[in-house]
């Protein structure tokens, strides 16, 4: 038997149970399908899924069990159920990006990261809900409505990788792959008490993923456990699972501009992050104040989503024979998009795009911001910057989300990680984000491992506790 409920077990625990014969991949798939049925299609209806490939998943699990029975070496994700955001191509599956207007688009080929997951032995279960076309952070979708935060069903789970985070938090699977363009992995990780990693720009292939901004888009894993995140990054990056660094002699700068210590909600979240940092300090981590003037405002100015979205999406759709529409303008004209997306889509269609001279200015600012941060780290002998992932708590379903710090990593191309910092006074998860130099993923994963050893037992999500 697995030491804990499979819905809460780590990938390491599941692999150990598979190796010992205490469970099999088919059993794990059936448990995942039952969980989805009970919590997504019945029960609290978390609205986290857009597509479930039950028969294919069972067939893949049987193949995995056969390989294990034949004595083949187990791969990094051998027999492990994995979920994918609805903007990631899986051959034969719909890729609708959370949009009813794209109903009928079926992928002909696997995205490159999907090929890597298959090579690692992962059993692909289905697609997760997302903010429509990844164009927001609250989970609004014409395809599924609003995904619901399992810690408070009336609150947003964040976005745009909404369903990916909800599904992992609710125990559908131990790993889901999302994408992050302006915080779309980090924000849902923060709001769902998860670990989420955004890699250095260029580290992961984005072929076969519906674009929002090719410059800023990045696939990223969401997990409940730090070690699982490390394993997932190894698979997605096609790099060997690295020996874990020791977390000794690490210096972290607390980015003061990214905190809101005045408004009650902001002060509450700041206090949770401060408390988490004190625990790290008690372990010998050097923690001091850091300040980079205008960093958040400059990150907003350097954001190139508005310049790239319309053209990039239209190119993607034009290359897919089954797409019922070929442009963002056609999606808007269909009237099928979620009503909250109409103003955003209208602005993007009317935008001059990458021909706008301000596009090159934004790209130049991205470069300067990256240089500014890395120079600051060097001059102050810091390894990482830390700040709340979001300065405000999850908004109510359908509301506007304020307080995101999610743009710093995407616009600079630097790697970042969300650590589950604790819970605010309402019992809602709070995340803290660590930003590293380019190529600093192993340092981030090392801190995550150390933090996991210190982090107190997390409360069970409300949706699960009441089920």
WOZI-V330932 format. One record per helix or strand. SS is the DSSP state (helix for helix, strand for strand). FROM is the first residue (numbers start at 0). LEN is the number of residues. Records with the same first field share a line. If there is no record, write none. Layout:
# WOZI-V330932
SS=FROM-LEN + FROM-LEN
This chain:
# WOZI-V330932
helix=10-10 + 24-17 + 53-16 + 99-3 + 111-8 + 131-3 + 161-8 + 185-6 + 225-12 + 255-3 + 263-19 + 294-8 + 304-14 + 327-7 + 338-12 + 352-3 + 356-23 + 406-6 + 440-14 + 461-4
strand=48-4 + 80-5 + 87-1 + 93-1 + 105-1 + 122-6 + 148-1 + 151-1 + 154-1 + 174-6 + 194-4 + 208-1 + 217-6 + 250-5 + 285-5 + 383-5 + 389-1 + 395-1 + 403-1 + 415-8 + 428-8
